[in-house]
Amino acid sequence: MGKTIQGRSHYASEIISFDDSAECDLFYEELKIVFYNIDTWGLLFDNGTDFYRVEPTANSTSFNSLSRKLVKIKIPGIPNNLGAGYDLVELKDYEYHINVGFTTIRFTISPCCKPGNNLTTHFNTPEAKTHFVIKKYIKHINVEVHGRDEMPNYKGLSLYKKFRNFYMANGGIFGMSKVHWEIWCKNILDEKYIKKCIEKNQNRNNRYIY
């Protein structure tokens, strides 16, 4: 039996098909650039949500030098005062599989604490996970987002911060989390958004998350 899911969960998916495999392959190579460069994801939400990789030092340009890959996210709603306006997540569990007829790329983000601090700076508990997946077949590509074990984070927080996290986390009850990631799935397969993200990545010295 699989692991029991606690809290809330959600699922979003989008698919794009092509007339021939060469066209699919070309699109896939561009899609990977966007998928691997989370700094550009804000463009997928028309800058309504921002994503920033946390560097080991103020002058560093090498994200891969981090032993933990951290990303701070600024989303609409009540600001996170504990995280200087941002909710912090850790990227983990990267996988890349090549099989007969299809290829799969995936990684996971989970809420985490700031370096040197034991308080989680995210509205969900550290047990929450969001899985991002690309599945490429011969003539079509599918992107998916799976949210699991999403529960409000209250540990060690003031009443105000508990209220903020309750408000933000429980947006998922009304489908806000699902809608948010449905937008991501739709726009990451849109050539217009892909071009914008690639251009932004080129201006940021082609840094990758993996």
N, C-alpha and C positions, 0 to 999 in steps of 0.2 A: 504493500500500500504506500502511496505517496505521502509527502508531508502535509499535515493539516494546515490549511490557510486560516490565519486569524485576522480579525479586523476586516477592512474592506479590500476589494479587488476590482480591477477593471481591465478591459481589453480593447485595443484599437488596431485596425488593420487597413491596408490599402494595397491595391495591385495595379501594375501597369503591364500591358502586353505590346509586343512588337511584331512586325511582319517577317523579320528574319533574325537569325542569331547574331549576326555581325552588329546590327543596330542595337540589339540588347546588350552585347558585350561593351560597346562604346558608352552607352548610357550608364552601365554598371560601374565603369571606371570613374566616371564623374561623380556618381552617387557616393562611392566610397570616400572620396575626398571630403565631401560634406559630412558624412557619417563619422569620420575620424576626427573632424575638426569642430569640436563642440563649441568653441568660441564663436563660431558663425551661426549657431542655431537661433540666436535672437532674430535673425532675418526671416526665419521660417514663421515667426509670430509677428512679423512686421514691427519688430522691436518692442512688442508689448511685454515680452519676457526676455531677460538678458542672462547670458551664460559667460562666466569668466573662469579660466583655469587659474589655480593658485600656484604661484611660482615659489621655489624654495627661498629666493632672496629677491629684493626689489630690482636688482640689475640682471637677474638670470633670464635667459631666453630658452632654456632647455627644460620643457615640461617633463621629459622622460628621466631627468635626473632625480625626480621625486621618488622616494620609496613608496609613498602613497600618492595616488593621483587624485587630487582634490579639485572640485569645481564649486564655485559659489553661484547661486541662482537667485535672481531678483524677479519676483513674480508680482502681478497686480494684487492689491489687497493691503492689509495692515502690514507696515514695514516690520522687519525683524530687528528690534533694537539690540538683542543679544548678539546678533551676527553682523552688526553695522549695516543693517538693511538687507542682508542676504541670508539665504538658507544654504547651508554647506552640505555637500554630498561627496562621497568617495566613489571613484570608478573602480570596478573590480570584475573578476571572472570573465576576462576577455577570451573568446573562442573563435577560431577560424577553421572551418571544415570544408574540404573539397571531396565531394562524392560523385558517383556516376550520375550525370544528368543534372546535378544541382550543387550549389555552394551556399554555405551558411556562415554569416558573421553575427556575433552577438556580444554584448557586454551588459553589465548591471551597474546601476547606481543605488547607493544606500545613504541615508542620513548619517552624519558623523559629527564629531566634536572638532573644534579648532585645535591646531597643534599647540600643545602645552596647556590645554584646558580640557577638563573631563565632562563638560556640559555639551550635549548635542545641540547644535545651532540649526535646527530644522523643526518644522511643525509636526513631523512624524517621528516616531521612535526609530532607533537604529535597526530594528528588525524589518522595517519596510524595505521593499525592493522594487525597482522598476527595471524591467528587462527590455532592451532594444535589440531587434533582430532584423537582418536582411536575408532573404532567401532568393537566390538567383537560379532560375531554371533556364532552359534553352531559349525560350522566347518570351518569358515574362519574369517580373521581379515583384516580390511581395515584401512589404515592410510591416513590422508588428511592434506594438508596445504592450507589455504585460505588467500591470501593477499588482503587487501582492503584499499582504500583511500590513496594511496601512492603518495605523492607530495614532491618535494625537499624543504628542510628547509633552509630559507634564513634569518629569523628574527634575527636582532641584530648582524649579522656576517660581517666580513671583506670581501673584494672582493675575496681574495684567498680562504677563507672558503666557500663562496658562489659557487665558481667554483668547489671546491672539492665536495660539496654536489650535485651540478647539475650533475657532472660527475658520481658520485656513484649512485644517485637516478635514473638517466635516463638509467642506464644499463638495467632497467626493460623494457624499450621500445624495446630493442633488445632480450628480452627473458632471460636475465641473471638471474633475480630473480626466474623465473619459473624453469630454469635448476638447480639452486642452491638447491631449495627445492624438486625438483624431485630426486636429489641425496639423500637427507635426507630421503625421503619416501622409496626409494629403499633399502638403507643400514640399516635403522632401522628395517627392516624385514629380514635382512640377519643374520643368526646364527653366522657367523664369527665375524661380527661387534658387535653383542649383547654380545658375550662372552668377547670381549675386553673391552667393556664399563662396564660390570659388574665387571670385575677384577679391573678396575680403580676405580670404586665406592667403592669397598671393601677396597682399599688402602687409601681412603679418609674418612674413619670412617662412611660409610653408611649414608651420609647426603642426605636429600630429599628436593625438592623444595616445596612440599605440605604435 
